[in-house]
Structures are given as C-alpha cells and as structure tokens.
Amino acid sequence: MSDDTLASARTRTEPNIRNAKYVTFAKQWISDAPAIGLFQATTQYVYSKSVHAMPESEVLVSAADRYADVLYWSVGQRVVQRTP
C-alpha cells in the first residue's frame, strides 16, 4: 500500500494533495517498519514513428543509456540535392 501511495504522490502537481499523500505514505512507512527501502525509477520515452532512435525491444538500464547510440539516430532518408 505504501508503494501505491508514494507513486500517487509523485504524480500529483497540486502541493496540498501531494503533501497529504506524502504524509499518508510516511505514516504507512513507519507502521510497516521495512528493513530496507527499495526504489526503481520508471522513465517513459515518447517518440514519433518517423524517428528511428532505438529498437522497441531494447531495454534501458539507466536514463543515460538512451543516448548511447545517438550517432545512429535518424529522422528519414532522402536525397535533398543532387549535383548534375
């Protein structure tokens, strides 16, 4: 339950609601008395289908991994100008 409360608090932008959810999380956290705190950040990347940055099946370990293959990024391929 505390995981859901914490995740919900992080998604709120209204300060009053966000603080109330953090208070609820803290109370639940104390009552659970966990031995170790674990957190796994989730990052979503949205891109256009015409942009080819990485295969959809590729898994990113960290946010910086998104830029590991930046030299292969492309938006489309076509001849722009030809010299006769």
PDB file of N, CA, C and O in Angstrom:
ATOM      1  N   MET A   1       0.814  -1.184   0.000  1.00  0.00           N
ATOM      2  CA  MET A   1       0.000   0.000   0.000  1.00  0.00           C
ATOM      3  C   MET A   1       0.868   1.263   0.000  1.00  0.00           C
ATOM      4  O   MET A   1       0.542   2.231  -0.688  1.00  0.00           O
ATOM      5  N   SER A   2       1.948   1.268   0.747  1.00  0.00           N
ATOM      6  CA  SER A   2       2.785   2.469   0.800  1.00  0.00           C
ATOM      7  C   SER A   2       3.420   2.751  -0.555  1.00  0.00           C
ATOM      8  O   SER A   2       3.642   3.913  -0.895  1.00  0.00           O
ATOM      9  N   ASP A   3       3.717   1.712  -1.339  1.00  0.00           N
ATOM     10  CA  ASP A   3       4.264   1.919  -2.683  1.00  0.00           C
ATOM     11  C   ASP A   3       3.288   2.683  -3.565  1.00  0.00           C
ATOM     12  O   ASP A   3       3.672   3.608  -4.281  1.00  0.00           O
ATOM     13  N   ASP A   4       2.013   2.283  -3.503  1.00  0.00           N
ATOM     14  CA  ASP A   4       0.992   2.952  -4.305  1.00  0.00           C
ATOM     15  C   ASP A   4       0.809   4.401  -3.875  1.00  0.00           C
ATOM     16  O   ASP A   4       0.644   5.289  -4.712  1.00  0.00           O
ATOM     17  N   THR A   5       0.840   4.635  -2.573  1.00  0.00           N
ATOM     18  CA  THR A   5       0.685   5.994  -2.062  1.00  0.00           C
ATOM     19  C   THR A   5       1.841   6.876  -2.504  1.00  0.00           C
ATOM     20  O   THR A   5       1.630   8.020  -2.907  1.00  0.00           O
ATOM     21  N   LEU A   6       3.049   6.359  -2.434  1.00  0.00           N
ATOM     22  CA  LEU A   6       4.224   7.118  -2.851  1.00  0.00           C
ATOM     23  C   LEU A   6       4.181   7.411  -4.354  1.00  0.00           C
ATOM     24  O   LEU A   6       4.456   8.535  -4.775  1.00  0.00           O
ATOM     25  N   ALA A   7       3.842   6.417  -5.151  1.00  0.00           N
ATOM     26  CA  ALA A   7       3.747   6.615  -6.603  1.00  0.00           C
ATOM     27  C   ALA A   7       2.665   7.637  -6.939  1.00  0.00           C
ATOM     28  O   ALA A   7       2.845   8.464  -7.832  1.00  0.00           O
ATOM     29  N   SER A   8       1.558   7.581  -6.233  1.00  0.00           N
ATOM     30  CA  SER A   8       0.473   8.536  -6.456  1.00  0.00           C
ATOM     31  C   SER A   8       0.900   9.952  -6.082  1.00  0.00           C
ATOM     32  O   SER A   8       0.565  10.906  -6.783  1.00  0.00           O
ATOM     33  N   ALA A   9       1.636  10.093  -4.982  1.00  0.00           N
ATOM     34  CA  ALA A   9       2.104  11.415  -4.551  1.00  0.00           C
ATOM     35  C   ALA A   9       3.054  12.017  -5.570  1.00  0.00           C
ATOM     36  O   ALA A   9       3.027  13.226  -5.803  1.00  0.00           O
ATOM     37  N   ARG A  10       3.881  11.204  -6.171  1.00  0.00           N
ATOM     38  CA  ARG A  10       4.868  11.708  -7.139  1.00  0.00           C
ATOM     39  C   ARG A  10       4.223  12.231  -8.412  1.00  0.00           C
ATOM     40  O   ARG A  10       4.803  13.070  -9.101  1.00  0.00           O
ATOM     41  N   THR A  11       3.031  11.744  -8.731  1.00  0.00           N
ATOM     42  CA  THR A  11       2.378  12.153  -9.974  1.00  0.00           C
ATOM     43  C   THR A  11       1.506  13.385  -9.809  1.00  0.00           C
ATOM     44  O   THR A  11       1.033  13.935 -10.804  1.00  0.00           O
ATOM     45  N   ARG A  12       1.282  13.830  -8.591  1.00  0.00           N
ATOM     46  CA  ARG A  12       0.423  14.992  -8.341  1.00  0.00           C
ATOM     47  C   ARG A  12       1.212  16.288  -8.472  1.00  0.00           C
ATOM     48  O   ARG A  12       2.377  16.361  -8.082  1.00  0.00           O
ATOM     49  N   THR A  13       0.568  17.301  -9.022  1.00  0.00           N
ATOM     50  CA  THR A  13       1.218  18.604  -9.131  1.00  0.00           C
ATOM     51  C   THR A  13       0.660  19.606  -8.126  1.00  0.00           C
ATOM     52  O   THR A  13       1.285  20.633  -7.861  1.00  0.00           O
ATOM     53  N   GLU A  14      -0.526  19.310  -7.561  1.00  0.00           N
ATOM     54  CA  GLU A  14      -1.115  20.205  -6.576  1.00  0.00           C
ATOM     55  C   GLU A  14      -0.388  20.028  -5.252  1.00  0.00           C
ATOM     56  O   GLU A  14      -0.367  18.920  -4.715  1.00  0.00           O
ATOM     57  N   PRO A  15       0.214  21.092  -4.706  1.00  0.00           N
ATOM     58  CA  PRO A  15       1.020  20.971  -3.480  1.00  0.00           C
ATOM     59  C   PRO A  15       0.253  20.402  -2.285  1.00  0.00           C
ATOM     60  O   PRO A  15       0.805  19.585  -1.547  1.00  0.00           O
ATOM     61  N   ASN A  16      -0.992  20.807  -2.074  1.00  0.00           N
ATOM     62  CA  ASN A  16      -1.758  20.324  -0.913  1.00  0.00           C
ATOM     63  C   ASN A  16      -2.037  18.829  -0.996  1.00  0.00           C
ATOM     64  O   ASN A  16      -1.861  18.098  -0.020  1.00  0.00           O
ATOM     65  N   ILE A  17      -2.470  18.388  -2.156  1.00  0.00           N
ATOM     66  CA  ILE A  17      -2.768  16.956  -2.338  1.00  0.00           C
ATOM     67  C   ILE A  17      -1.482  16.142  -2.268  1.00  0.00           C
ATOM     68  O   ILE A  17      -1.443  15.080  -1.647  1.00  0.00           O
ATOM     69  N   ARG A  18      -0.432  16.646  -2.906  1.00  0.00           N
ATOM     70  CA  ARG A  18       0.858  15.946  -2.900  1.00  0.00           C
ATOM     71  C   ARG A  18       1.383  15.783  -1.468  1.00  0.00           C
ATOM     72  O   ARG A  18       1.815  14.695  -1.087  1.00  0.00           O
ATOM     73  N   ASN A  19       1.347  16.859  -0.679  1.00  0.00           N
ATOM     74  CA  ASN A  19       1.818  16.789   0.712  1.00  0.00           C
ATOM     75  C   ASN A  19       0.978  15.834   1.543  1.00  0.00           C
ATOM     76  O   ASN A  19       1.518  15.092   2.364  1.00  0.00           O
ATOM     77  N   ALA A  20      -0.346  15.842   1.342  1.00  0.00           N
ATOM     78  CA  ALA A  20      -1.221  14.927   2.081  1.00  0.00           C
ATOM     79  C   ALA A  20      -0.873  13.476   1.759  1.00  0.00           C
ATOM     80  O   ALA A  20      -0.866  12.620   2.643  1.00  0.00           O
ATOM     81  N   LYS A  21      -0.585  13.207   0.488  1.00  0.00           N
ATOM     82  CA  LYS A  21      -0.224  11.836   0.102  1.00  0.00           C
ATOM     83  C   LYS A  21       1.130  11.433   0.683  1.00  0.00           C
ATOM     84  O   LYS A  21       1.326  10.278   1.061  1.00  0.00           O
ATOM     85  N   TYR A  22       2.074  12.394   0.755  1.00  0.00           N
ATOM     86  CA  TYR A  22       3.361  12.101   1.378  1.00  0.00           C
ATOM     87  C   TYR A  22       3.209  11.822   2.868  1.00  0.00           C
ATOM     88  O   TYR A  22       3.901  10.957   3.405  1.00  0.00           O
ATOM     89  N   VAL A  23       2.317  12.540   3.545  1.00  0.00           N
ATOM     90  CA  VAL A  23       2.060  12.290   4.969  1.00  0.00           C
ATOM     91  C   VAL A  23       1.473  10.892   5.142  1.00  0.00           C
ATOM     92  O   VAL A  23       1.879  10.147   6.033  1.00  0.00           O
ATOM     93  N   THR A  24       0.513  10.540   4.284  1.00  0.00           N
ATOM     94  CA  THR A  24      -0.078   9.197   4.340  1.00  0.00           C
ATOM     95  C   THR A  24       0.985   8.134   4.107  1.00  0.00           C
ATOM     96  O   THR A  24       1.012   7.114   4.795  1.00  0.00           O
ATOM     97  N   PHE A  25       1.865   8.376   3.130  1.00  0.00           N
ATOM     98  CA  PHE A  25       2.951   7.436   2.856  1.00  0.00           C
ATOM     99  C   PHE A  25       3.864   7.290   4.069  1.00  0.00           C
ATOM    100  O   PHE A  25       4.217   6.172   4.443  1.00  0.00           O
ATOM    101  N   ALA A  26       4.253   8.411   4.690  1.00  0.00           N
ATOM    102  CA  ALA A  26       5.166   8.365   5.838  1.00  0.00           C
ATOM    103  C   ALA A  26       4.555   7.576   6.997  1.00  0.00           C
ATOM    104  O   ALA A  26       5.246   6.791   7.646  1.00  0.00           O
ATOM    105  N   LYS A  27       3.275   7.779   7.253  1.00  0.00           N
ATOM    106  CA  LYS A  27       2.603   7.027   8.332  1.00  0.00           C
ATOM    107  C   LYS A  27       2.594   5.532   8.020  1.00  0.00           C
ATOM    108  O   LYS A  27       2.874   4.709   8.892  1.00  0.00           O
ATOM    109  N   GLN A  28       2.277   5.189   6.789  1.00  0.00           N
ATOM    110  CA  GLN A  28       2.262   3.771   6.393  1.00  0.00           C
ATOM    111  C   GLN A  28       3.669   3.192   6.452  1.00  0.00           C
ATOM    112  O   GLN A  28       3.846   2.047   6.867  1.00  0.00           O
ATOM    113  N   TRP A  29       4.659   3.956   6.048  1.00  0.00           N
ATOM    114  CA  TRP A  29       6.063   3.530   6.061  1.00  0.00           C
ATOM    115  C   TRP A  29       6.497   3.196   7.482  1.00  0.00           C
ATOM    116  O   TRP A  29       7.124   2.165   7.724  1.00  0.00           O
ATOM    117  N   ILE A  30       6.160   4.070   8.410  1.00  0.00           N
ATOM    118  CA  ILE A  30       6.531   3.847   9.810  1.00  0.00           C
ATOM    119  C   ILE A  30       5.819   2.625  10.371  1.00  0.00           C
ATOM    120  O   ILE A  30       6.424   1.848  11.109  1.00  0.00           O
ATOM    121  N   SER A  31       4.547   2.440  10.036  1.00  0.00           N
ATOM    122  CA  SER A  31       3.821   1.281  10.567  1.00  0.00           C
ATOM    123  C   SER A  31       4.326  -0.030   9.964  1.00  0.00           C
ATOM    124  O   SER A  31       4.293  -1.065  10.629  1.00  0.00           O
ATOM    125  N   ASP A  32       4.788  -0.001   8.726  1.00  0.00           N
ATOM    126  CA  ASP A  32       5.323  -1.216   8.094  1.00  0.00           C
ATOM    127  C   ASP A  32       6.705  -1.567   8.628  1.00  0.00           C
ATOM    128  O   ASP A  32       7.076  -2.741   8.665  1.00  0.00           O
ATOM    129  N   ALA A  33       7.471  -0.558   9.041  1.00  0.00           N
ATOM    130  CA  ALA A  33       8.839  -0.726   9.548  1.00  0.00           C
ATOM    131  C   ALA A  33       9.671  -1.620   8.624  1.00  0.00           C
ATOM    132  O   ALA A  33      10.132  -2.681   9.044  1.00  0.00           O
ATOM    133  N   PRO A  34       9.863  -1.204   7.381  1.00  0.00           N
ATOM    134  CA  PRO A  34      10.636  -2.038   6.461  1.00  0.00           C
ATOM    135  C   PRO A  34      12.110  -2.080   6.854  1.00  0.00           C
ATOM    136  O   PRO A  34      12.635  -1.147   7.461  1.00  0.00           O
ATOM    137  N   ALA A  35      12.752  -3.166   6.500  1.00  0.00           N
ATOM    138  CA  ALA A  35      14.164  -3.328   6.828  1.00  0.00           C
ATOM    139  C   ALA A  35      15.043  -2.552   5.846  1.00  0.00           C
ATOM    140  O   ALA A  35      16.116  -2.073   6.214  1.00  0.00           O
ATOM    141  N   ILE A  36      14.597  -2.430   4.622  1.00  0.00           N
ATOM    142  CA  ILE A  36      15.390  -1.740   3.610  1.00  0.00           C
ATOM    143  C   ILE A  36      14.437  -1.054   2.641  1.00  0.00           C
ATOM    144  O   ILE A  36      13.408  -1.614   2.263  1.00  0.00           O
ATOM    145  N   GLY A  37      14.785   0.140   2.252  1.00  0.00           N
ATOM    146  CA  GLY A  37      13.959   0.863   1.285  1.00  0.00           C
ATOM    147  C   GLY A  37      14.449   0.609  -0.118  1.00  0.00           C
ATOM    148  O   GLY A  37      15.639   0.757  -0.395  1.00  0.00           O
ATOM    149  N   LEU A  38      13.556   0.230  -1.009  1.00  0.00           N
ATOM    150  CA  LEU A  38      13.911  -0.042  -2.399  1.00  0.00           C
ATOM    151  C   LEU A  38      13.125   0.897  -3.302  1.00  0.00           C
ATOM    152  O   LEU A  38      11.962   1.202  -3.039  1.00  0.00           O
ATOM    153  N   PHE A  39      13.767   1.344  -4.359  1.00  0.00           N
ATOM    154  CA  PHE A  39      13.107   2.222  -5.312  1.00  0.00           C
ATOM    155  C   PHE A  39      13.623   1.912  -6.699  1.00  0.00           C
ATOM    156  O   PHE A  39      14.823   1.738  -6.907  1.00  0.00           O
ATOM    157  N   GLN A  40      12.714   1.845  -7.636  1.00  0.00           N
ATOM    158  CA  GLN A  40      13.097   1.645  -9.026  1.00  0.00           C
ATOM    159  C   GLN A  40      12.378   2.706  -9.848  1.00  0.00           C
ATOM    160  O   GLN A  40      11.156   2.674  -9.993  1.00  0.00           O
ATOM    161  N   ALA A  41      13.143   3.634 -10.378  1.00  0.00           N
ATOM    162  CA  ALA A  41      12.561   4.702 -11.175  1.00  0.00           C
ATOM    163  C   ALA A  41      12.065   4.159 -12.503  1.00  0.00           C
ATOM    164  O   ALA A  41      12.662   3.249 -13.079  1.00  0.00           O
ATOM    165  N   THR A  42      10.982   4.719 -12.976  1.00  0.00           N
ATOM    166  CA  THR A  42      10.485   4.363 -14.293  1.00  0.00           C
ATOM    167  C   THR A  42      10.547   5.598 -15.171  1.00  0.00           C
ATOM    168  O   THR A  42      10.191   6.696 -14.742  1.00  0.00           O
ATOM    169  N   THR A  43      10.990   5.418 -16.372  1.00  0.00           N
ATOM    170  CA  THR A  43      11.097   6.511 -17.319  1.00  0.00           C
ATOM    171  C   THR A  43      10.412   6.096 -18.609  1.00  0.00           C
ATOM    172  O   THR A  43      10.657   5.008 -19.130  1.00  0.00           O
ATOM    173  N   GLN A  44       9.564   6.957 -19.114  1.00  0.00           N
ATOM    174  CA  GLN A  44       8.890   6.676 -20.368  1.00  0.00           C
ATOM    175  C   GLN A  44       9.405   7.630 -21.427  1.00  0.00           C
ATOM    176  O   GLN A  44       9.581   8.822 -21.173  1.00  0.00           O
ATOM    177  N   TYR A  45       9.645   7.100 -22.616  1.00  0.00           N
ATOM    178  CA  TYR A  45      10.095   7.908 -23.733  1.00  0.00           C
ATOM    179  C   TYR A  45       9.035   7.846 -24.823  1.00  0.00           C
ATOM    180  O   TYR A  45       8.611   6.767 -25.236  1.00  0.00           O
ATOM    181  N   VAL A  46       8.621   8.998 -25.275  1.00  0.00           N
ATOM    182  CA  VAL A  46       7.627   9.088 -26.331  1.00  0.00           C
ATOM    183  C   VAL A  46       8.335   9.607 -27.577  1.00  0.00           C
ATOM    184  O   VAL A  46       9.114  10.558 -27.508  1.00  0.00           O
ATOM    185  N   TYR A  47       8.063   8.985 -28.700  1.00  0.00           N
ATOM    186  CA  TYR A  47       8.707   9.410 -29.935  1.00  0.00           C
ATOM    187  C   TYR A  47       7.770   9.184 -31.101  1.00  0.00           C
ATOM    188  O   TYR A  47       6.820   8.406 -31.006  1.00  0.00           O
ATOM    189  N   SER A  48       8.034   9.850 -32.175  1.00  0.00           N
ATOM    190  CA  SER A  48       7.257   9.732 -33.400  1.00  0.00           C
ATOM    191  C   SER A  48       7.688   8.481 -34.160  1.00  0.00           C
ATOM    192  O   SER A  48       8.846   8.072 -34.085  1.00  0.00           O
ATOM    193  N   LYS A  49       6.757   7.877 -34.888  1.00  0.00           N
ATOM    194  CA  LYS A  49       7.093   6.676 -35.656  1.00  0.00           C
ATOM    195  C   LYS A  49       8.075   6.971 -36.780  1.00  0.00           C
ATOM    196  O   LYS A  49       8.748   6.062 -37.267  1.00  0.00           O
ATOM    197  N   SER A  50       8.168   8.238 -37.201  1.00  0.00           N
ATOM    198  CA  SER A  50       9.106   8.580 -38.272  1.00  0.00           C
ATOM    199  C   SER A  50      10.529   8.766 -37.760  1.00  0.00           C
ATOM    200  O   SER A  50      11.467   8.869 -38.551  1.00  0.00           O
ATOM    201  N   VAL A  51      10.694   8.808 -36.446  1.00  0.00           N
ATOM    202  CA  VAL A  51      12.019   8.971 -35.856  1.00  0.00           C
ATOM    203  C   VAL A  51      12.531   7.596 -35.465  1.00  0.00           C
ATOM    204  O   VAL A  51      11.843   6.845 -34.774  1.00  0.00           O
ATOM    205  N   HIS A  52      13.724   7.270 -35.901  1.00  0.00           N
ATOM    206  CA  HIS A  52      14.302   5.956 -35.613  1.00  0.00           C
ATOM    207  C   HIS A  52      15.478   6.143 -34.656  1.00  0.00           C
ATOM    208  O   HIS A  52      16.597   6.430 -35.083  1.00  0.00           O
ATOM    209  N   ALA A  53      15.217   5.980 -33.373  1.00  0.00           N
ATOM    210  CA  ALA A  53      16.270   6.181 -32.381  1.00  0.00           C
ATOM    211  C   ALA A  53      16.798   4.859 -31.846  1.00  0.00           C
ATOM    212  O   ALA A  53      18.008   4.699 -31.684  1.00  0.00           O
ATOM    213  N   MET A  54      15.917   3.918 -31.573  1.00  0.00           N
ATOM    214  CA  MET A  54      16.334   2.644 -30.998  1.00  0.00           C
ATOM    215  C   MET A  54      15.234   1.621 -31.227  1.00  0.00           C
ATOM    216  O   MET A  54      14.070   1.985 -31.389  1.00  0.00           O
ATOM    217  N   PRO A  55      15.594   0.348 -31.243  1.00  0.00           N
ATOM    218  CA  PRO A  55      14.567  -0.691 -31.396  1.00  0.00           C
ATOM    219  C   PRO A  55      13.635  -0.704 -30.186  1.00  0.00           C
ATOM    220  O   PRO A  55      14.074  -0.464 -29.061  1.00  0.00           O
ATOM    221  N   GLU A  56      12.353  -0.982 -30.413  1.00  0.00           N
ATOM    222  CA  GLU A  56      11.388  -1.002 -29.320  1.00  0.00           C
ATOM    223  C   GLU A  56      11.710  -2.083 -28.281  1.00  0.00           C
ATOM    224  O   GLU A  56      11.347  -1.946 -27.113  1.00  0.00           O
ATOM    225  N   SER A  57      12.377  -3.139 -28.696  1.00  0.00           N
ATOM    226  CA  SER A  57      12.680  -4.245 -27.789  1.00  0.00           C
ATOM    227  C   SER A  57      13.874  -3.960 -26.885  1.00  0.00           C
ATOM    228  O   SER A  57      14.131  -4.721 -25.952  1.00  0.00           O
ATOM    229  N   GLU A  58      14.610  -2.876 -27.142  1.00  0.00           N
ATOM    230  CA  GLU A  58      15.804  -2.574 -26.353  1.00  0.00           C
ATOM    231  C   GLU A  58      15.422  -2.107 -24.956  1.00  0.00           C
ATOM    232  O   GLU A  58      14.504  -1.304 -24.790  1.00  0.00           O
ATOM    233  N   VAL A  59      16.131  -2.612 -23.954  1.00  0.00           N
ATOM    234  CA  VAL A  59      15.876  -2.258 -22.560  1.00  0.00           C
ATOM    235  C   VAL A  59      16.945  -1.279 -22.096  1.00  0.00           C
ATOM    236  O   VAL A  59      18.138  -1.496 -22.311  1.00  0.00           O
ATOM    237  N   LEU A  60      16.506  -0.203 -21.458  1.00  0.00           N
ATOM    238  CA  LEU A  60      17.430   0.796 -20.937  1.00  0.00           C
ATOM    239  C   LEU A  60      17.649   0.549 -19.451  1.00  0.00           C
ATOM    240  O   LEU A  60      16.687   0.450 -18.690  1.00  0.00           O
ATOM    241  N   VAL A  61      18.888   0.450 -19.040  1.00  0.00           N
ATOM    242  CA  VAL A  61      19.207   0.239 -17.634  1.00  0.00           C
ATOM    243  C   VAL A  61      19.166   1.567 -16.883  1.00  0.00           C
ATOM    244  O   VAL A  61      18.674   1.634 -15.756  1.00  0.00           O
ATOM    245  N   SER A  62      19.679   2.613 -17.506  1.00  0.00           N
ATOM    246  CA  SER A  62      19.636   3.942 -16.893  1.00  0.00           C
ATOM    247  C   SER A  62      19.152   4.947 -17.930  1.00  0.00           C
ATOM    248  O   SER A  62      19.129   4.651 -19.124  1.00  0.00           O
ATOM    249  N   ALA A  63      18.771   6.121 -17.477  1.00  0.00           N
ATOM    250  CA  ALA A  63      18.282   7.154 -18.389  1.00  0.00           C
ATOM    251  C   ALA A  63      19.363   7.573 -19.387  1.00  0.00           C
ATOM    252  O   ALA A  63      19.051   7.934 -20.522  1.00  0.00           O
ATOM    253  N   ALA A  64      20.618   7.527 -18.974  1.00  0.00           N
ATOM    254  CA  ALA A  64      21.726   7.903 -19.857  1.00  0.00           C
ATOM    255  C   ALA A  64      21.913   6.908 -21.007  1.00  0.00           C
ATOM    256  O   ALA A  64      22.469   7.263 -22.046  1.00  0.00           O
ATOM    257  N   ASP A  65      21.457   5.677 -20.829  1.00  0.00           N
ATOM    258  CA  ASP A  65      21.584   4.669 -21.882  1.00  0.00           C
ATOM    259  C   ASP A  65      20.828   5.065 -23.146  1.00  0.00           C
ATOM    260  O   ASP A  65      21.137   4.574 -24.232  1.00  0.00           O
ATOM    261  N   ARG A  66      19.855   5.935 -23.015  1.00  0.00           N
ATOM    262  CA  ARG A  66      19.081   6.368 -24.170  1.00  0.00           C
ATOM    263  C   ARG A  66      19.970   7.024 -25.220  1.00  0.00           C
ATOM    264  O   ARG A  66      19.677   6.956 -26.414  1.00  0.00           O
ATOM    265  N   TYR A  67      21.053   7.657 -24.781  1.00  0.00           N
ATOM    266  CA  TYR A  67      21.925   8.386 -25.688  1.00  0.00           C
ATOM    267  C   TYR A  67      23.154   7.587 -26.127  1.00  0.00           C
ATOM    268  O   TYR A  67      24.028   8.135 -26.798  1.00  0.00           O
ATOM    269  N   ALA A  68      23.238   6.325 -25.770  1.00  0.00           N
ATOM    270  CA  ALA A  68      24.415   5.511 -26.082  1.00  0.00           C
ATOM    271  C   ALA A  68      24.630   5.349 -27.586  1.00  0.00           C
ATOM    272  O   ALA A  68      25.769   5.255 -28.041  1.00  0.00           O
ATOM    273  N   ASP A  69      23.546   5.316 -28.356  1.00  0.00           N
ATOM    274  CA  ASP A  69      23.689   5.110 -29.801  1.00  0.00           C
ATOM    275  C   ASP A  69      23.217   6.334 -30.593  1.00  0.00           C
ATOM    276  O   ASP A  69      22.646   6.196 -31.675  1.00  0.00           O
ATOM    277  N   VAL A  70      23.458   7.519 -30.053  1.00  0.00           N
ATOM    278  CA  VAL A  70      22.994   8.752 -30.685  1.00  0.00           C
ATOM    279  C   VAL A  70      23.548   8.931 -32.095  1.00  0.00           C
ATOM    280  O   VAL A  70      22.906   9.581 -32.920  1.00  0.00           O
ATOM    281  N   LEU A  71      24.699   8.383 -32.389  1.00  0.00           N
ATOM    282  CA  LEU A  71      25.264   8.547 -33.728  1.00  0.00           C
ATOM    283  C   LEU A  71      24.476   7.794 -34.789  1.00  0.00           C
ATOM    284  O   LEU A  71      24.683   8.034 -35.978  1.00  0.00           O
ATOM    285  N   TYR A  72      23.577   6.888 -34.401  1.00  0.00           N
ATOM    286  CA  TYR A  72      22.773   6.145 -35.370  1.00  0.00           C
ATOM    287  C   TYR A  72      21.357   6.716 -35.521  1.00  0.00           C
ATOM    288  O   TYR A  72      20.565   6.182 -36.297  1.00  0.00           O
ATOM    289  N   TRP A  73      21.034   7.766 -34.810  1.00  0.00           N
ATOM    290  CA  TRP A  73      19.685   8.330 -34.876  1.00  0.00           C
ATOM    291  C   TRP A  73      19.431   8.931 -36.253  1.00  0.00           C
ATOM    292  O   TRP A  73      20.333   9.493 -36.873  1.00  0.00           O
ATOM    293  N   SER A  74      18.205   8.807 -36.717  1.00  0.00           N
ATOM    294  CA  SER A  74      17.832   9.424 -37.991  1.00  0.00           C
ATOM    295  C   SER A  74      16.347   9.755 -37.982  1.00  0.00           C
ATOM    296  O   SER A  74      15.575   9.185 -37.210  1.00  0.00           O
ATOM    297  N   VAL A  75      15.961  10.674 -38.841  1.00  0.00           N
ATOM    298  CA  VAL A  75      14.562  11.065 -38.945  1.00  0.00           C
ATOM    299  C   VAL A  75      13.976  10.572 -40.256  1.00  0.00           C
ATOM    300  O   VAL A  75      12.766  10.364 -40.340  1.00  0.00           O
ATOM    301  N   GLY A  76      14.749  10.392 -41.223  1.00  0.00           N
ATOM    302  CA  GLY A  76      14.294   9.914 -42.521  1.00  0.00           C
ATOM    303  C   GLY A  76      15.452  10.020 -43.494  1.00  0.00           C
ATOM    304  O   GLY A  76      16.426  10.733 -43.251  1.00  0.00           O
ATOM    305  N   GLN A  77      15.334   9.320 -44.568  1.00  0.00           N
ATOM    306  CA  GLN A  77      16.414   9.354 -45.539  1.00  0.00           C
ATOM    307  C   GLN A  77      15.835   9.653 -46.916  1.00  0.00           C
ATOM    308  O   GLN A  77      14.925   8.971 -47.388  1.00  0.00           O
ATOM    309  N   ARG A  78      16.382  10.685 -47.547  1.00  0.00           N
ATOM    310  CA  ARG A  78      16.010  11.020 -48.910  1.00  0.00           C
ATOM    311  C   ARG A  78      17.099  11.907 -49.495  1.00  0.00           C
ATOM    312  O   ARG A  78      17.875  12.513 -48.756  1.00  0.00           O
ATOM    313  N   VAL A  79      17.155  11.982 -50.780  1.00  0.00           N
ATOM    314  CA  VAL A  79      18.122  12.843 -51.440  1.00  0.00           C
ATOM    315  C   VAL A  79      17.601  14.270 -51.368  1.00  0.00           C
ATOM    316  O   VAL A  79      16.489  14.548 -51.817  1.00  0.00           O
ATOM    317  N   VAL A  80      18.384  15.164 -50.814  1.00  0.00           N
ATOM    318  CA  VAL A  80      17.967  16.555 -50.659  1.00  0.00           C
ATOM    319  C   VAL A  80      18.345  17.370 -51.892  1.00  0.00           C
ATOM    320  O   VAL A  80      17.537  18.147 -52.400  1.00  0.00           O
ATOM    321  N   GLN A  81      19.558  17.192 -52.365  1.00  0.00           N
ATOM    322  CA  GLN A  81      20.008  17.944 -53.522  1.00  0.00           C
ATOM    323  C   GLN A  81      21.009  17.097 -54.299  1.00  0.00           C
ATOM    324  O   GLN A  81      21.888  16.459 -53.720  1.00  0.00           O
ATOM    325  N   ARG A  82      20.861  17.105 -55.613  1.00  0.00           N
ATOM    326  CA  ARG A  82      21.798  16.362 -56.455  1.00  0.00           C
ATOM    327  C   ARG A  82      22.533  17.332 -57.356  1.00  0.00           C
ATOM    328  O   ARG A  82      21.955  18.276 -57.895  1.00  0.00           O
ATOM    329  N   THR A  83      23.796  17.081 -57.501  1.00  0.00           N
ATOM    330  CA  THR A  83      24.604  17.866 -58.424  1.00  0.00           C
ATOM    331  C   THR A  83      24.663  17.114 -59.741  1.00  0.00           C
ATOM    332  O   THR A  83      25.028  15.938 -59.759  1.00  0.00           O
ATOM    333  N   PRO A  84      24.312  17.763 -60.844  1.00  0.00           N
ATOM    334  CA  PRO A  84      24.312  17.039 -62.146  1.00  0.00           C
ATOM    335  C   PRO A  84      25.685  16.629 -62.591  1.00  0.00           C
ATOM    336  O   PRO A  84      25.835  16.021 -63.652  1.00  0.00           O
TER     337      PRO A  84
END
